[in-house]
Amino acid sequence: MDLKTHSGASVSLSDATFAREFNEGLVHQAVTAYQAGERAGTKAHKNRAAVRGGGIKPWRQKGTGRARAGTSRSPIWRSGGVTFAAKPRDYSQKMNRKQYRAAMQCILSELARQERLVLVDDFKAEEAKTKVMAAKLKDLSLENALIVTEDMDENLYLSVRNIPYIGLCDVAALDPATLIRFDKVMLTVDAARKIEEWLG
């Protein structure tokens, strides 16, 4: 398929990557799997074995008139362990590489169909100036957008990090959840070629 850059030049891109039929179920699976993989899963309680103390029997087995007890760290005791203690867990979901790439192609293709994909020849910051970058983005009519470059540029990062509703990432850090979060996605031609090579 052919896409026009902001300067008016026509760029030919792969149909497999930028003109694929949309598969809602596959995209949903990819976004869900990515978000699940971001979960920390660090919740943890201590069970009766992990709580400190309780090694000695509180009182003898018989003759005291009280219920028998083997440890003071039983869950029914104050300062005892938790009955069904939560343990750190892995929330990640398995998704085949072929499926993941197909989902990314579906998202990029749908962005192109909805005219939410903006192609530019190049996009760099000569100096780290937020005000200059904000004006540049306003000229491109990008108020809520993700900027995708071939490689991360430090000046560009410093320029856009404080602009609300503007995201920045390189091709290596691209993911399905970030792609669908913004109203528009701006790609440099070099980034588009690199995405073609990655997903093609």
TORTORKE-132590 format. One record per residue: z, y, x of N, C-alpha, C in turn; residue in one letter. Coordinates in steps of 0.001 Angstrom, whole numbers, plus 524288, in hexadecimal, padded with zeros to 5 digits. Atoms other than C-alpha are relative to their C-alpha. Example, Ala and Ser with C-alpha at 12.3 -4.5 7.8 and 13.67 -1.06 7.14 Angstrom:
BEGIN
800007FB5A8037A81E787EE6C8300C80000804B080384A7FFC47FB5A7FCCC81BE47FBDC83566802DA804427FCFES
//
This chain:
BEGIN
800007FB5B8034080000800008000080000804E48036CM8003A7FB0D7FD2D7FDE780E268041780406803C67FDCCD7FC367FC0380183808A781845803F37FECA804FC802FDL800F07FAFF7FD6D8073A826A4806E88050F8021780241K7FB787FD877FD998108382D45810548009F805777FDBDT7FEFF7FABF8020D8165F83A9180D647FBDB803E0801DDH804127FC887FDEC80BD2840C2815DC7FAB17FF0D7FD79S804E180129802C08013183A6D80D837FCD47FBA380268G802D6804457FD6A7FCD482FE881719800F97FADF7FD1BA7FF9D80507802B27FA3D82276811598017C7FBB9803E6S7FE238043F7FC9F80171816CF817367FF6E7FAE17FD0FV800B98051C802657FD9E808C6814568049B7FC7880159S7FB708035D7FF388095E7FFD7812657FF107FAAA7FD8AL800A380565801C980ABE7F15080FFD801627FF607FA3AS7FEFE8010B80583809BF7ED05801C78049F7FC467FF55D7FBBC803D2800538134D7E1F18047B80555802A58002AA7FB067FD477FF6881DF37EBB18080F800AE804727FC24T7FF8E7FB4C8033181ADA7F7A67FFD27FD347FFA77FAB0F8028780092805208137A7F21D7F40D8013F7FAA97FDA4A7FE6380518801FB81B0D7E5DD7F099801E8800857FA5DR7FE247FFFA8056D81E107E2527E280805F17FFFA7FFEEE7FA567FF6A8002682BF67E5EC7DEC3802A87FB2E7FDADF7FCF780485801C6835B97DABF7DD44805B1801C47FF7AN7FACE7FDBD800E7842177E01E7D7048046B7FC478018EE7FBF4803D57FEC1849FD7D39A7D893800E77FF80805D4G7FFA1800807FA50847097D2957E70C8028B804D98026DL7FDBB7FB1A7FE0784A607E0EA7E977805D38002E7FEC6V7FA77800188017E8572C7DF6D7E1FF803187FC598038EH7FD64803CD7FC9F85A9F7D3797EA1D800C68023780581Q7FFAB7FDCB7FAC0857C47DAA47F6D98041F8044A8004DA7FC2B7FBB88001085FD37E6A47F32A805877FDCE7FF70V7FADE80261800CF86B247DE407EE53801EA7FD47804F3T7FE91802C87FB3286AF87D5EA7FAA78017C803D08044FA7FEC77FC217FBFE86ACD7E1F58035980554802807FF01Y7FB007FD87801458762D7E86C7FC32804917FC348009FQ7FBEB803F97FF5487DE57DBAF7FC368014A7FF4B805C9A7FF348008B7FA6187BE47DAB280AE7803088047C80264G7FD1E7FB777FE0D881D97E84080C9A805CF7FFC27FEB6E7FA7A8005A8018588EA47E44080630803447FDF280488R7FCB2801707FB8D899C37E32680FEF802937FAAF7FF38A7FD7580508800FD8A0CE7D7C580970804DA7FF3380344G7FB79800517FC788AD2C7DADE81124805367FF967FD18T7FB1B8006E802FE8B7297D95C80611802F87FB1C801ADK7FCEE804857FE448C2507D07F80A6F805BA8009B7FE6DA7FA68800408010A8CFE97CCA2805E08024A7FBA780357H7FD70804347FD128D9EA7C3EC80C5E8022E7FBF47FC36K7FDB580429803268DD1C7B6D08067A805497FE7080261N7FAB9801697FE418EA2C7AFF480872800187FE29805B0R80030801CC7FA8F8E5A07AA65815727FF7580486803C9A8010D7FB977FC7E8E1B57B7AF81AE58046A803FD8002FA7FBB27FC37800178EDEC7BF5F81712804097FE8780428V7FC49801057FBC78F7B17C0E3822138054A7FE3B7FDD0R7FAC8801D480178904B77B998821167FFC57FB457FC77G7FFC680461803B0909517AF2D817AE800007FAB18028CG8002A805117FD4D90A3D7A49B821E3804A37FC8E7FED5G7FB498030F800F6917F67A09181E6F800C07FF357FA24I7FEF1801148058C91BEA79A5B811A080468803B67FE3FK7FC227FC0D8018B923607A50680A0B8057A7FDCF7FEF3P7FAFC802A9800D592E2E79BBB8058A7FEFB7FA337FF8DW800AA805AB80018930C378D3C805267FD9B7FE2A7FAE0R80314801FB8046892927784BC7FBC88035A7FF377FB16Q7FCEF8017E804A293441780507F2FA8057C802488004AK7FA7A7FEA18004E94197784967EE7680138805C07FF74G7FED87FA62800629401C793507EDBA7FFBA801F57FA61T800AD7FE438055F93C9C794217DF457FB238035B7FF3EG804CA7FCE28005C9305579BE77E2837FB287FC8180079R804DF803007FF9F9224A797817E1DE7FED67FEEB805BFA8013E801627FA9991D91790937EDEA7FBE1803C480230R803AA7FC5F7FD6E91633799287F7A77FF3A7FE52805A1A8012C801A87FAA290F5A795C8804457FEAD8048280392G801727FB757FCD690B0E7A347808AC800E8804FE7FCD5T7FF377FAF7802A490E077B17B805957FAE0803037FF83S8050F7FD68800498FF8A7B4AD8066F7FC907FDB17FBAER802C98020C804898FBBB7ADA37F9FD7FDEA804887FCB3S802387FBC28032E8F2FC7B5CC7F0E8803A0801F87FBAFP7FC847FE348042B8FDEC7B65C7E6AB804A48031380225I7FBC77FD027FD969071A7BCD07F0577FE1D805868014BW8012F7FABA7FE2E907C27CB4F7F3717FEA27FFB9805D3R8021C7FFF57FAA1900467CDFD8003D7FD7F7FAC38017DS802B9804E37FEE98F9F77C0B07FEE57FA1D800BF8004BG805AF7FFAF7FF978EB957BD8D800727FD68800A37FAB0G8030C7FF73804D58E0CB7BFD97F6687FE007FA987FE6BV801628053A801DC8DD9B7B4277EDCF7FA5E7FE8180144T8057D8011A7FECF8CEBD7B4A67EE6B7FE008047380375F801067FBAA7FC5F8CD2E7BD367FA5E7FA2F800B080100A8057F7FECD7FED78C0217C40A7FC137FF0E7FF9C805DAA801768007D7FA788B93C7C140808E47FAD7802D5800F2K805027FD6F7FED68AE2C7C8A180FB87FB7B7FC5E7FEB4P8046580348801898A1327C3F180A597FADB802B780143R8053C7FE127FECE892CF7C57580D1F7FCF3800617FAE1D802CC7FF2D804E988B507CB75801B07FA0E7FF958009DY805A57FFD87FF0E87DE87CA7A807F97FD237FBB17FD06S80340803A9802E1873177C3BE8005E7FB367FE9F80345Q8048A801AD7FCF5868437BBC6806677FAF2801C97FD60K805267FE93801F785AA67C14E804EB7FC107FF028045CM803E28014D7FC0B84EC97BC2180C057FD38804E8801F7N802AC7FB8C7FD9B847BD7C55B815407FAF7801557FD0AR804EB7FF2A802D583B0E7C37D80DBC80105802D17FAD2K7FE917FD74804EA841BA7C75F800F98017C805B6800F0Q7FE2B7FAB27FECB8481F7D348807307FB628039F80120Y8049D7FCD87FEB283B447D82E80CBD7FCA88010B7FB24R803057FF54804CF834737D5F77FFB780290804187FC7FA7FD2B7FC268032783F097DDEE7F8CF7FF25805818021FA800F17FAE37FD9383D467E9198027E7FA76801E27FECEM8056B7FEA48014D82E977E8B98001C7FF94801CD7FA4FQ8000A7FE8E8058E830F97E94B7F15C802168058A7FF3EC7FD9C7FAD480090839AF7F5527F2B87FC518043A80208I803947FC287FDB28302F7FC8A7FBAD7FB24800BC7FC98L8049E7FFC08035A824C77F93C7F2C68011C8030A7FB02S7FE917FD42804D182BF27FE167E6B5800D8805D680109E7FF5A7FA7D7FE8582FA180AB57EDBB7FAB0802AF80071L805487FDDA7FF6E8214780CBC7F0FF7FD6C800B67FAA7A802517FFA78053E81D2180A057E2DA80249804887FCDCR7FD647FBCD802D882718813AE7DD9F7FF838054C802B7Q800D87FB3A7FCEF822B281DDE7E7A08051E8023C80218E7FB067FE707FDA78304181E267ED6C7FFF57FF18805E6R8009A800E97FA6882B3A81A667FAEC7FCE9804878025BL802787FB777FD7F82813826448035A7FEBC7FE968059FV801C38014C7FABA8201F8244780FB97FF04804FD8030FL800DD7FB797FC928206982E0881AE97FE0E7FE188054EV802128017D7FAE18195D82DF2827F38046A7FF49803F4D7FBA28002C7FC51825B8830C182F9F80474803407FDCED7FB857FD04801E783368835B282D018043B7FFF38042DF7FC247FF8F7FBC883C0283A8583810802D4805347FFA3K7FD097FB1D7FFB8846208450683AC780007801CD805ABA800197FDE97FAA98440684D88846B38058280117801F3E7FA8B7FF057FEAB85266851428464E8036E7FE677FB69E7FC65801CA8040A85E6484D0B83EC1801D2804987FCA6A7FEC77FB9A8036985E298579F834407FF887FE447FA45K7FFF8801BC8056E8621A853E58265D7FD01803BF7FC74T802807FC148035185D3C860A28206A7FA0A7FF9480049K805AB800827FF3884F9A85EF18263A7FDFF7FB0A7FD57V80199804FB8024C84EFB850B8821CE800288003E7FA0DM7FF927FF7C805AF853848541C813F87FB4E802F57FDCAA804907FCF8801B18488B85E26812DE7FB067FCB180054A80491803667FF3583EAE85447818147FF977FBF37FB97K7FFED803E780430842CA84A2680DFE7FED28027F7FAB3L801147FD38804DE8424385453803317FA24800FA7FF64K805AA7FF3A80016834128573C806DB7FD257FB067FE53D8025A8050B8015E83139848B28052A801C07FE257FA94L7FDDD801548052E83841848BC7F7E8803407FB008002AS7FC9C8048E7FF64841FE83EAE7FCBB805AC801C17FF82L7FA957FE73800EB84F438415D7F6A5803AE7FB517FFECE7FD02804DC80003853CD833557F52B7FC747FBD88025EN803E28034C7FD5B84CD582B187FF488024D7FD12804A5A7FEC7803067FB5684DDD820D4809C27FB9E800D6803F0L803D97FF367FBDA84707823FF816918000C7FB3080380I8006C804B77FCBD842198180E81DE27FC618012F80493V803157FF157FB4383D7F819A482BF17FF867FAF38031BT800C8804B77FCCE838AD80FE4835FE804E37FED78033CE7FB438007D7FCE48445C8124583EE7803A28048C7FEB8D7FC357FBF080130850D881A0F83D3A7FFBF8046780403M8002E7FB617FCAC84FF5827EB8428E80532802ED7FF62D7FAC87FDA58003A85CFB82E58846067FFEB805687FD7BE800537FAC480249858C583C40842B07FF1B7FFC07FA1EN80114800A08059485387837AE83595804E67FE2D7FD1DL7FB27801F58025E8600A83047832B180401804637FF5EY7FC3E7FBB6800328688883C11835F77FE5D804307FC15L802037FC038039185FC7844CD82DB3800C47FE997FA42S7FFDC80186805898604383CCD8212B805387FDC77FE34V7FB46802DC8018D86DC88369B8215080376803117FC31R7FCC47FCE280384874248420181A007FD04802097FB3AN8030A7FE628049186944843F181000801047FC187FB9AI7FED5803AC8044486D8783E31802DE7FB167FD7C7FDBDP8042C803118028B864FF833AD7FC807FB587FEF280393Y8041D801537FC4485D07831BB808EA802137FBB680398I7FE818044A7FC8F85D98824EB8105E7FC157FF6A80466G8036D800C87FB70857EA8211A81D828010A7FAA780258L7FF71804F37FD3485556813FD823C57FADA7FEBB802BBC804CD801D77FD8184BAB80D7482CC87FE657FADF7FD6DD8021B804B9802808437C8019782935803AC7FB5C800BAV7FC84804667FEE284D1F7F83382F9F804B77FFE07FC60A7FB517FFB58034E8582C7FCE8826AF7FEAE800257FA30A801AA7FF9C80576850427FCBD81A0F8020C7FB5C7FCDCL7FE04804328035A856317F4F080EDC7FE9D801257FA50D801B37FF4080570853227F2E58005780378803AB7FCDCP7FC6F7FCAF8030385F497F9B97FB0E7FF26805C48012AA800EF7FA947FE8785C8880636802A67FABC801E07FDFET805427FE8B801C784E218061F7FED47FFEA801B67FA4EL800267FEC68059685103806867F042803F8804327FE77I7FBCF7FC458013885C4A8103A7F1477FE04805937FF3DR801E67FA9C8000D8540981C757F3097FB50800A17FC5AF804717FEDA8037184A138231D7EA477FAD37FF39802CCD804CF8007C7FCF483FEA823697F5218012F7FDB380567K7FF948021F7FAB083D8E81C8E802067FB998025480343V803EE7FDA97FC978369D823C880CF27FF547FC9E804D7M801458034B7FB7D82FDC81B6D817307FC76802F4803BAL803D77FE1E7FC388298481FC7823BC7FBCB7FBC780074T8044B803C77FF8181C688194382670801817FBA0803C3V7FE4C803F77FC3082238812598325D803EF7FC377FD92D7FC2B8035C8029D82D7D80D4C82A067FD497FC507FC32A802EF80343803AE823E18085381FC27FD417FB87802D6A80299804117FCE281C53800F782A48803EF7FBE4801D9R7FBF9803997FE20828EB7FB1982F87802017FC8F7FB93K7FE5F803058049782CF07F6DB821D07FBE47FBE47FEB7I80448803BA800D981F947F0858200E8006D7FB5D803C1E7FF95804117FBFF821907E90B82CBD804A97FC767FEEAE7FB2B802FC8011B82F477E4DF828A27FF707FC927FB27W80046802C7804FC82C227E0D181AA37FADF7FD157FF24L8052E80229800D281DE07DCF281C297FF9E7FA3580120G
//
